[in-house]
Amino acid sequence: MGDFGVVVANDKVIPVIVADIGPTNKIGEGSAALLSRLAKEGQAHTLAEGVRYIVFPGTSLTREVNADKLALEIGKKIELYERLLLP
């Protein structure tokens, strides 16, 4: 719990912190704020398809984290993800 990840939908990549503890074979719940950022019109609604969840295992930070460190770490993971997408 607490690993970094990204949620991809509607040509948008949104950084997230995974706070789900189970069940182990299910993922897909997010906040209304996440849903609004992923929605085409910016209005929260259910996204039924085309959503990808990418979790970076082992990236959880200690409790000694601040907003600047968090932004830096998420930025690094997004850069890695974008490099992996390039042909």
N, C-alpha and C positions, 0 to 999 in steps of 0.2 A: 504494500500500500504506500502511496506517495510517489510512485515512479512517474516520470514525465512521459508525455505522449502527444500525439496530434490526432485530431478528428478532421477528416477530409470529406467535403460534400459541396456540390454546386461550384466547383472550381475554387473553393476556399480551403485554406489550411489553418486550423485554429489550434494553438498550443493548449494543453490541458495537464492537470495533475490527476492521476488516477487514484480515486479514493474508494473504489469498489472492493469489497472483501468477499464477494461470492454471489452465486455459486461459480465454481471455477470454469464452467463451460458456457457462461453467459456474460456478455458485455453489451452496453448500448444505452445505459441511462445517462442523461446529462442534465445540466441545469437549464432553466428557461433562458438565461443569458447566453449559453452556448448555442442553443437552438436559434435564438434571434440572430446571432452572428453568422450562423450557417445558412439561414433562410435566404432565398433569393430577394425577397422584398424587405428583409429585416424584421419581419413580424414572426413571432414564435408560433410554430405549428409543427405537427408531427412530420418527420421525414421518414417515409416508408421504405425508401430504397436509395441506393447509390451512396451510402455512408460507409467510410472506411475508418477503422480505429487502429492506430499504430501506437504500440506501447514500447518504450525503451526500457527493458528490464534492468534492474540494478542501478537506476539513476536517482533513486530517492535520496534526498539530502537529509542531513541531521537537523535537529530542531534549532540549530544555531543559524538559521537562514534569515536573510532579509530580502526585501523586494529587489534590490539591485542584483544580488547574487542569483536570485531566482530568474530574473529576466535574462541575465547572461547565459545561464545554463540552458534555458528553453531555446534561446537564440541559436546556441551551438547545435542543439538537436534538430532544429528546423533546417539549418544549413546542411547537416548531414543527410537528412531526408531528401532535400532538394537535389543534392549531388547524386543520390541513389536513383532519382527519377530521370536524370539526364541520359539520353541514349548513348 
